[in-house]
């Protein structure tokens, strides 16, 4: 187990290191100058722009800037935001919680419902129910997140008046305790519902195709020939083998969900990481963008390590090297 974890941690660290360098260079090669944006486009002052570029080290070469950034990371410092003059780590931590609230909740619900429907449809292959579920999944899979969010706001907020349209809590309510928790849950409902409806088709197709593929394997026919019951074959062999692709996708998607819910956050004015990322890209706020991508790369690396460990636990064919 120690050797296994050491190898995974080593490969994950290299992936994070490469991601830091790649994103650092790409961000700064993109069009736009943060100093010009800070001064203003109407009447830019060249002296002021030069002073800002010198203040933030933007006048140095790419290699020097990268070296300074690694020195900051070595001291656990993500720098300060150009646009907000705040510590980047504080900004990320402030936005990470709200994003995880809707991302974790929505993804967990989607993977459970999507997998269950996919397994059920696979066992009903070719029937009307299977075809209907497939058609509905294609419909939601092709629906843009912002449009679905707006339609849910129109239905549940404007017409039915059941849930709030935006925000994380009622600013005028000043709720505390359990009332505050219920207020946040009410505001979470529509963003989470949007995320669930958009992700269910993904997990549905993976689960359905995996079950059908495993059920067509030769060893399943052999088990049937021995007289084993279909229920035991499915629960002990089919489901256990078919669930592995779902775990892979779930681990990867969960890591990318940190910034992958940006359109939903913007639609519902949810104060999360995705919205912070888009605002930072618009303002060319390099430290914030680099900090967000650092968190994303670490999340992906940790997610893949967890997936590998779960693999070895579920599938006996995958052995952890001692």
N, C-alpha and C positions, 0 to 999 in steps of 0.2 A: 504493500500500500504506500509506503514512504517513497519508494522509487517511482511509482506511478504518479503520485502527487507532485514530486520534484520535476518530472518531465513535463507534466501539464502546466505547472507554474512557470517553468522555463520558457516553454513555447508561448504561453500567454503573455509573459513579460516582453518577449521579443516582438510579439504582435502589437502590444501597446506602444513600445518604443518606435516601431516603424510608423504606427498611426500618428504619433505625436509629430514626428518629422514631416511626414507627408502632408498632414493637415496644416501644419505651421507654414510650409512653403506655399501650398495651394491658396490658402487664405490671403497671403500677402501678394501673390501674383494676380489675384482677381482685380478687375478694374475698380477704381475708387480710392480716395485718399481720406483717411479719418481726420487728418488735420484740416483739410479743406472743408469737410462737413462741419467740424466744430467751429470754424471761423464763420461759416455761412457763405452761401453761393451768390447772394445779391451784390455784395461789395467786398470781395475777398482782399485781405491785406497780406501781401507777400511776406512782409516782415513777421507778422503774427503767425502765418503758416510755418515759416522757418523756425520760429521760436517753439511752437508746439511740436514740430517734428523732432527738434533737438531734445525737448523735455521728455518725450516718450521713447527716444532712441530710434525713431523712424528714419533718421538721416544716416544710420549706420548700414553696413552691408548685411545681406541676408544671413551670412554665416555668423557675424557678430551678434545679430539679434537672436539667432537660434541658441548661441552659446549663453547669452544672458538669460534666455528663457529656461534653459536647463539648469542654470544656477539657481533661479527662482524655485523651480520644482524640487531641487535638492534640499532647499530650505522649507519645503512644504508651503510655498507661496505661489498663488496663481496670479498675482498682480492686482492692479486696480483698473476698473472700468474707465475708458476714455470719456464716455458719455455721461456716466452717473457719479464718477469720482468715489466709487464704493469698492470695497474688497470683493473680488470676483467670487471667492469661496462663499462669502456670506450671501451673495445674490443667488448662487446656485443652490445652496442649502435651503434658502427661503422658498425657492420655486420647486425644488425636487419633491418635497412632501406632497403638495397638491397634485403633481403629475402622477406620482406613485399611487395616490388614492384612486384615481380613475383608471390608470393603466393596469394596475394589479387586479382591481375589482373586475373591470371589463374583460380582461384577458382570461382570468380564471373562469368566469361565467361562460365566456365564449368557448373555451376549450372543453368544458364539461358538456355543455349543450351540443356543440358541434360534433364532438366525438360520439356522444350517445345517438344522435340522429344519424350520423354516418354509419355506425355499426348496425343500427336498425334498418336503414335503407339497403345496406349490403345483404342482409339476410332476407330482404324482400326484393331482391334484384329482379328487374323486368316487370314488376307489378305497377299498378296505377299510382300507388303511394310512393314508390321509388321515383317514378318519372315526375310526379308533382313536386316532391322535395327537391329534386335536381333542378327543375325549372325555377323554383323560388330562390334557390341558392344562387343561380346565375343572375337573377334579377338584382339581388342585394349586392352581389359581388361587383356588378357594373355600375353601382350607384355611387356618385361622389359623396364624400363624407360631409362636406359643407352643405350640400343640397339636402341630404337626409336630415342633418341637424336642423336646418331651417324648417323643413316640413314637420318635424317633431315639435318644434317650438310653436309653429302655427296651430297644430292639432291640440297638444296637451297644455299649452300656455295661453294662446290667444283665444281659442274656441272653447276648450273645456275649463281653462283656468285652474288646472290641477298643480302645476309646477312652475317655479320661477323661470324666467327666460335666460338669465345670465348671472355671472358672478359665482362666488363660492359660499357666501352667506349674506344674510340681510343686514346691510349697514345700519339701518334704522332700528333694527330689532333689539340690539344690545343683549342678545340671549346669553345665558350662562348654563353650565352643567348639561343636563340631558336635553334641554330645549335647544341648546346650541348644536349638539350632535344631530338632532332631528332636522334642524335647519340646514346643516351641511349636507345631510343625506338627501333632502329634498332638492337641493341645488345640484347634487351629483347625479340624480336619476337620469336626466335627459342626456348628458354627455356619456354616461356609462351605457345607456341604452343604445345610443348611436354606435359606440365602439363595439358593443356586443353584436348588433345586427350586421355590422360590416365584417366582423371576424368569424362569425359562425360558418359562413360558406367555405372559408379557407380550411378550417379544421374538419368540416363535414366531408369535403372532397378527399382530404388526406386519409381520414379514417375509413371512408367507404372503399377507396382504391386499395388501401393496405389490407383490409379484411378480404376483399375479393382476390387479391393476389395470393395471400396465404392460403385461402380455401382451395385454390387451384393447384397447390403444391402436391408433389407425389406422396410426401409422408402423411398428408391428411387422408389420401385415398387408402394408404396402408393401414392407418388407424381405423378407418371405417371397415376395412376388410376383416379386421380382428374382432369386429362386433362391438366396439366401444360406442357408447351412446353419443349422439350428436351434441347434446348439452355439455358433456364432459370434454369432448374434442374442442368445442368452441371456447369454453371457459379456460381450459388448461393450456391449449396449444395455439389456437387461432388468435384469440384476443391478446395473449401475452406477446406474441410475435408481431402482431399488427400495430400495437400501441407504440412501438419504438419510433417510427417516423413522426408521430404526433409529439412525442417528447422532444425530439430534435427541433422541430419547428417551434414548439412552445418555448424552449429555452432561448432560441435565437430571437424570436419575436418579442419576448419579454424584455430582453436587453435593449432592443431597438425601440421599444415602446416609450422609453424615456423621452425621446424627441420625436417619435413617430405619431404622436397625437396632436401635433401642432395645429392642424386645420380645425380639429374639434375644439381645441382650447380657444382658438380665435373666434369660432362661431358662437361659443357660449361665454366668451369673455372670462375664461377660466385662467387664473394666475399661475400658470405652470411653466415648465422648462421649454416646451415647444414654442410658446409665444415669446419667451425670453430670447430664444435662439433666432427667431425671425426678426425681432426688433434689433438684435445685435448685428445681424447680417446687414440690415438696412442702414445702420449707423456706422458700419465698418468698425465695430468695437472688437478689435483683435483679441484682447485678453479674455473677454467673455466667451467669444466663439471658441477659442482654443481650450478654455476650461470646460466648456460643454462637450466638445469632442473628446477630451481626455476622460471625462466621466463616462461617456458613451463607450469608448474603447475598453475601459476597465470593466464596465458592465457586461460587454460582450465576452471578454476573456473569462470573467467569473462565471457567466452563464454557461459557457461551453465546458468549463471544468466540472460544473455541477451536472450537466447533461452526461458527460463521460462517466461520472461516478454512478449516476442512476442507471445508465446503460449496463454497466457491469453488475449491478444489483438485479436488474430485471431479466437480462438475457444470460443464461449460463454459458453460452458459447463465447461471450466476451469475458476474457480473463484479465484481471489486474496483475500486471507483472510484478513479481516480488523482487 
